[in-house]
């Protein structure tokens, strides 16, 4: 699901975490937790935007590729 969220953010540019949750057809709470985890590991960043009296966090992917090495 986290990889799918990264794909949605990269291809559809959601305006907020709420918008991302709608596009992913998942609950806001679970998407918010996944976004915070991905942000902590450096895969994405969120920027605070203020529109009228509302605040929203816009997620943005900050990596272009992920390389995984598995030693057997």
C-alpha positions in Angstrom: 0.0 0.0 0.0 2.9 2.4 0.7 4.3 1.8 -2.8 0.9 2.5 -4.2 0.6 5.7 -2.3 4.0 6.8 -3.7 2.8 6.0 -7.2 -0.5 8.0 -6.7 1.4 11.0 -5.3 3.9 10.9 -8.2 1.3 10.5 -11.0 -1.8 12.3 -9.7 -0.3 15.1 -7.5 -3.0 15.1 -4.8 -3.6 18.5 -3.1 -3.6 17.1 0.4 -3.4 13.9 2.4 -7.2 13.8 2.5 -7.2 14.0 -1.3 -4.6 11.2 -1.4 -6.8 9.1 0.8 -9.8 9.6 -1.5 -7.7 8.7 -4.6 -6.4 5.6 -2.9 -9.9 4.7 -1.6 -8.5 4.2 2.0 -9.3 5.8 5.3 -7.7 9.2 6.1 -6.2 7.8 9.3 -4.3 4.9 7.7 -3.1 7.1 4.8 -1.9 9.7 7.3 0.1 7.1 9.2 1.6 5.8 6.0 2.5 9.3 4.8 4.3 10.1 8.1 6.2 6.8 7.9 7.3 7.4 4.3 8.3 11.0 5.3 10.4 9.7 8.2 12.3 7.3 5.9 12.9 10.2 3.4 10.7 9.0 0.5 8.4 12.0 0.5 8.0 15.4 2.1 4.9 17.3 3.1 4.4 21.1 2.8 2.0 23.1 4.8 -0.4 25.2 2.7 -2.9 27.7 4.0 -6.0 28.3 2.0 -8.4 30.8 3.5 -8.6 29.7 7.2 -7.7 26.0 6.5 -4.4 24.3 6.6 -3.4 21.2 4.6 -0.4 19.1 4.1 0.5 18.5 0.5 2.6 15.3 0.0 5.4 15.3 -2.6 7.7 12.4 -3.6 11.4 13.4 -3.3 13.0 10.3 -4.7 13.1 9.1 -8.3 14.1 5.5 -7.8 14.6 2.9 -5.0 17.3 0.3 -5.1 16.9 -2.7 -2.8 19.9 -5.0 -2.2 19.2 -8.4 -0.6 22.2 -10.4 0.5 21.6 -14.1 0.6 
